[in-house]
Amino acid sequence: MAKTVDQPSWVKEFRKAVKASTPKGWLVMQGKKESTRVQIRKDANKIADITIPYAWKESDWPDALLRIRSAAKAYQESNQRLDIKTCFNIAHKVSSKTEINWEETIEAYREFKKDRVKDSTWRSKYHPVFKNVIKATRNSSKASLNGPALCGLHLNNGNKEHQ
């Protein structure tokens, strides 16, 4: 007969939240040295396994869950073609802890669009929006705005012509 181990309630909550917000087969467990480990199983076979940089403790599981959800989203959006390590790297890049140099990012985007967008269009349509993004992200209370919030902020600044 299998031996049952009583788990703390936070472990049960964590596992339930992972199961509810990730594709079928995603599991979370304690790794070595009190780390958090994520496994993906398909048809009872382990197809991926990764240790993520969160301690296996009650105070860390909410942040770990957010990272797992982001990685799962990348995994689903790639139609399961990306490996799990790449998905967690993407999740790290899009986390709020990653600093974005907006000026460099906008300049790189402009370079990418240079053959597709006229200078006049860039100045009248793109530049005002990006200017508001930079302004919003420099305000520390709004630095973690997501895309829809940034769009709303831009439109609330009297930029109705960009709707």
HELIX and SHEET records of a PDB file:
HELIX    1   1 SER A    9  SER A   21  1                                  13    
HELIX    2   2 LYS A   32  GLU A   34  5                                   3    
HELIX    3   3 TRP A   61  GLU A   77  1                                  17    
HELIX    4   4 ILE A   84  LYS A   93  1                                  10    
HELIX    5   5 TRP A  102  LYS A  113  1                                  12    
HELIX    6   6 ASP A  119  THR A  121  1                                   3    
HELIX    7   7 TRP A  122  TYR A  126  3                                   5    
HELIX    8   8 HIS A  127  ARG A  138  1                                  12    
HELIX    9   9 SER A  140  LYS A  142  5                                   3    
HELIX   10  10 GLY A  147  ASN A  156  1                                  10    
HELIX   11  11 LYS A  160  HIS A  162  5                                   3    
SHEET    1   A 3 TRP A  26  GLN A  30  0                                        
SHEET    2   A 3 SER A  35  LYS A  42 -1                                        
SHEET    3   A 3 ASN A  45  ALA A  55 -1                                        
END                                                                             
